[in-house]
Amino acid sequence: MFKSHITISILVCLSLLAGCGYRVIGKDSLPFTTVKIGRIKNTTPEPKLEDMFYTALAEEFLKRGITVTDSAENTIEGEINSFQLTIAAEKVGFATDYNITMSGDFVLKSIDGKKKELKGVKSPFYESVSAPDTVNDIVASKEVAAAGAIKRLAASLVFELMMSK
């Protein structure tokens, strides 16, 4: 009797997990194994985001087992079109904390002419910046937070590409 309850419980758990929508992505199930990173435009007033994004995107592809090479059949291109620095907290009329969010539109082009558009890809979380005492410290904190938002944007893009087989 006790063994049958355990067996039924295990079967119920397995059936729930099988139907939850999660899937394991192995090297064989990747939509592609190589990619070229094409032109990334930065249409925001924030300087050098495209350079940081290129590096973060290459690192994210490599983490997922996708080789970045100029001879790949697939090319990812796009633009970072939103960089928002908003006040998160204020103290005595001065901003003390900020949030950074980013988004962009991207396209994956294959050698056979097919295109997959990914519009409105966002960094999924706010990157917080605390405002220390000096302007130099604020700028340094903002740059660190912007790098974090760029990494999250790159991770979101790679995730979207991998899930859209």
C-alpha positions as CSV (number, residue, x, y, z in Angstrom):
1,M,0.0,0.0,0.0
2,F,2.8,2.5,1.0
3,K,4.8,1.6,-2.1
4,S,1.8,2.2,-4.4
5,H,1.4,5.7,-2.9
6,I,5.1,6.5,-3.5
7,T,4.8,5.2,-7.1
8,I,1.7,7.3,-7.8
9,S,3.3,10.3,-6.2
10,I,6.4,9.9,-8.4
11,L,4.2,9.5,-11.5
12,V,2.2,12.6,-10.7
13,C,5.3,14.7,-10.2
14,L,6.9,13.4,-13.4
15,S,3.7,14.2,-15.4
16,L,3.5,17.7,-13.9
17,L,7.1,18.4,-14.8
18,A,6.7,17.0,-18.3
19,G,3.8,19.4,-19.0
20,C,5.2,22.6,-17.5
21,G,6.8,24.0,-20.6
22,Y,10.4,23.7,-19.5
23,R,12.8,22.0,-21.8
24,V,16.4,21.1,-21.7
25,I,18.4,22.6,-24.5
26,G,21.5,20.6,-25.4
27,K,24.0,21.2,-28.1
28,D,21.9,19.1,-30.5
29,S,18.8,21.2,-30.0
30,L,20.4,24.6,-30.6
31,P,18.9,26.5,-33.6
32,F,22.4,27.1,-34.8
33,T,26.0,26.3,-33.7
34,T,27.8,29.3,-35.1
35,V,26.8,33.0,-35.5
36,K,28.4,36.2,-36.8
37,I,27.7,39.4,-34.9
38,G,27.0,42.1,-37.5
39,R,26.4,45.8,-37.0
40,I,25.0,46.8,-33.7
41,K,23.8,50.4,-33.7
42,N,23.3,52.6,-30.7
43,T,20.5,55.1,-31.3
44,T,20.5,56.3,-27.7
45,P,22.4,59.3,-26.3
46,E,24.5,57.0,-24.1
47,P,27.9,56.5,-25.6
48,K,29.7,53.2,-26.3
49,L,26.7,50.9,-25.6
50,E,27.2,49.1,-28.9
51,D,30.8,48.2,-28.0
52,M,29.9,46.8,-24.6
53,F,26.9,45.0,-26.1
54,Y,29.1,43.3,-28.8
55,T,31.4,42.0,-26.1
56,A,28.5,40.9,-23.8
57,L,26.7,39.2,-26.7
58,A,29.8,37.2,-27.8
59,E,30.3,36.1,-24.2
60,E,26.7,35.0,-23.9
61,F,26.8,33.0,-27.1
62,L,30.0,31.3,-26.0
63,K,28.4,30.4,-22.6
64,R,25.6,28.7,-24.5
65,G,27.8,26.7,-26.7
66,I,27.4,28.9,-29.8
67,T,30.7,29.8,-31.6
68,V,31.1,33.4,-32.8
69,T,32.9,33.5,-36.1
70,D,32.9,35.7,-39.2
71,S,32.3,32.6,-41.4
72,A,29.0,31.7,-39.8
73,E,25.8,31.2,-41.9
74,N,23.7,33.2,-39.4
75,T,24.3,36.9,-38.6
76,I,22.7,38.8,-35.8
77,E,22.3,42.6,-36.3
78,G,20.3,45.3,-34.5
79,E,20.1,48.4,-32.6
80,I,20.0,49.4,-29.0
81,N,17.2,52.0,-29.1
82,S,16.3,52.6,-25.4
83,F,18.5,53.5,-22.4
84,Q,16.5,54.9,-19.5
85,L,18.0,56.2,-16.4
86,T,15.2,57.0,-14.0
87,I,15.2,58.2,-10.4
88,A,14.3,55.5,-7.9
89,A,14.8,57.4,-4.7
90,E,15.1,60.9,-3.5
91,K,16.4,62.5,-0.3
92,V,16.0,66.2,0.5
93,G,15.4,67.1,-3.1
94,F,18.4,65.2,-4.5
95,A,18.3,61.9,-6.3
96,T,20.0,59.1,-4.3
97,D,19.2,56.0,-6.4
98,Y,18.6,55.4,-10.1
99,N,17.3,52.5,-12.2
100,I,18.7,51.7,-15.7
101,T,16.7,49.8,-18.3
102,M,17.6,49.0,-21.9
103,S,15.9,47.6,-25.0
104,G,16.6,47.0,-28.6
105,D,15.4,45.5,-31.9
106,F,17.4,42.7,-33.5
107,V,17.3,40.5,-36.6
108,L,18.8,37.1,-37.2
109,K,19.7,36.7,-40.9
110,S,20.5,33.4,-42.4
111,I,22.6,32.8,-45.6
112,D,19.5,31.6,-47.4
113,G,17.8,34.9,-46.9
114,K,15.5,34.0,-44.0
115,K,15.0,36.6,-41.3
116,K,13.9,36.3,-37.7
117,E,13.0,39.7,-36.1
118,L,13.1,40.2,-32.4
119,K,11.6,43.5,-31.5
120,G,11.5,45.1,-28.1
121,V,14.1,42.8,-26.4
122,K,14.6,44.2,-22.9
123,S,17.0,43.9,-20.1
124,P,14.6,42.0,-17.8
125,F,15.5,43.7,-14.5
126,Y,16.3,47.2,-13.3
127,E,20.0,47.8,-12.7
128,S,20.2,50.0,-9.6
129,V,22.7,52.8,-9.1
130,S,23.3,54.4,-5.8
131,A,24.5,58.0,-5.9
132,P,27.6,58.3,-3.7
133,D,29.0,61.7,-2.6
134,T,31.0,62.8,-5.7
135,V,30.1,63.2,-9.3
136,N,33.0,60.9,-10.3
137,D,31.6,58.2,-8.1
138,I,28.1,58.6,-9.6
139,V,29.5,58.3,-13.1
140,A,31.5,55.2,-12.2
141,S,28.5,53.6,-10.5
142,K,26.3,54.4,-13.6
143,E,28.9,52.7,-15.9
144,V,29.0,49.6,-13.7
145,A,25.2,49.4,-13.7
146,A,25.0,50.1,-17.5
147,A,27.4,47.1,-18.0
148,G,25.1,44.9,-16.0
149,A,22.1,46.0,-18.0
150,I,24.0,45.3,-21.2
151,K,24.8,41.8,-20.0
152,R,21.2,41.2,-19.1
153,L,20.0,42.5,-22.5
154,A,22.5,40.2,-24.3
155,A,21.3,37.2,-22.2
156,S,17.7,38.0,-23.0
157,L,18.5,38.2,-26.7
158,V,20.3,34.9,-26.7
159,F,17.5,33.2,-24.7
160,E,14.9,34.5,-27.3
161,L,17.0,33.2,-30.1
162,M,17.5,29.8,-28.5
163,M,13.8,29.4,-27.7
164,S,12.7,30.3,-31.2
165,K,13.9,27.2,-33.0
